[in-house]
Amino acid sequence: MEGMLTPPAAVEALLFASGGPLEKKRLASLLGITEKELEAALAALAESLSGRGIALVEADADVELRAAPGAAALVKKFREAELARDLGKAGIETLAVIAYRSGATRSDIDWVRGVNSSASLRTLLLRGLVEGREDERDRRRIRYRLTAEALAHLGLARTDELPRYGELAAGTAAALESEEAGETA
């Protein structure tokens, strides 16, 4: 096992870093421990989190860190406040990059905008305006796309109904092709 962390602390670090559920088998493999040792580490972690704002949630083969059930009302209030806020310039720019590129990775968005877009993407994901899926060209990256909710919010049936879509999307495609050609050269 890596470093000086106890198995429960190492599990906590991996679950925190993943930001979502991890398969128990994968966790055990990453930590170099048996599934029985992992179960003991999960039990110890769950006990250490008791009475705190974070809880360990286990569902069949997966496990993840979530807000504790006692914090549900507070988390709901936070999410409602987030959703009530205006998208703002950064959110609209991020949404436009994703729309006119017919999907974009975070690095694509950051490159176009010239700034880190993590907060804007988080807001759009929370509001259900974009969704992330594994990038087919590079499975290590997530490609974000508009959702049906985003199109409905914009009053559109399809992305090609966006203003100047043909012109702007064609320019974006050409820029991407020349950028990729430069990477492979």
PEQUIGI-V650874 format. One record per residue. N is the residue number from 1. SS is DSSP state (hx for helix, st for strand, lp for the rest). Layout:
# PEQUIGI-V650874
n = [N/N]
ss = [SS/SS]
This chain:
# PEQUIGI-V650874
n = [1/2/3/4/5/6/7/8/9/10/11/12/13/14/15/16/17/18/19/20/21/22/23/24/25/26/27/28/29/30/31/32/33/34/35/36/37/38/39/40/41/42/43/44/45/46/47/48/49/50/51/52/53/54/55/56/57/58/59/60/61/62/63/64/65/66/67/68/69/70/71/72/73/74/75/76/77/78/79/80/81/82/83/84/85/86/87/88/89/90/91/92/93/94/95/96/97/98/99/100/101/102/103/104/105/106/107/108/109/110/111/112/113/114/115/116/117/118/119/120/121/122/123/124/125/126/127/128/129/130/131/132/133/134/135/136/137/138/139/140/141/142/143/144/145/146/147/148/149/150/151/152/153/154/155/156/157/158/159/160/161/162/163/164/165/166/167/168/169/170/171/172/173/174/175/176/177/178/179/180/181/182/183/184/185]
ss = [lp/lp/lp/lp/lp/lp/hx/hx/hx/hx/hx/hx/hx/hx/hx/hx/hx/hx/lp/lp/lp/st/st/hx/hx/hx/hx/hx/hx/hx/hx/lp/lp/lp/hx/hx/hx/hx/hx/hx/hx/hx/hx/hx/hx/hx/hx/hx/hx/lp/lp/lp/lp/st/st/st/st/st/st/lp/lp/st/st/st/st/st/st/lp/hx/hx/hx/hx/hx/hx/hx/hx/hx/hx/hx/hx/hx/hx/hx/hx/lp/lp/lp/hx/hx/hx/hx/hx/hx/hx/hx/hx/hx/hx/hx/hx/lp/lp/lp/st/st/hx/hx/hx/hx/hx/hx/hx/hx/lp/lp/lp/lp/hx/hx/hx/hx/hx/hx/hx/hx/hx/lp/lp/lp/st/st/st/st/st/lp/lp/lp/lp/lp/lp/lp/st/st/st/st/st/lp/hx/hx/hx/hx/hx/hx/hx/lp/lp/lp/lp/hx/hx/hx/lp/lp/lp/hx/hx/hx/hx/hx/hx/hx/hx/hx/hx/hx/hx/hx/hx/hx/hx/hx/hx/hx/hx/lp]
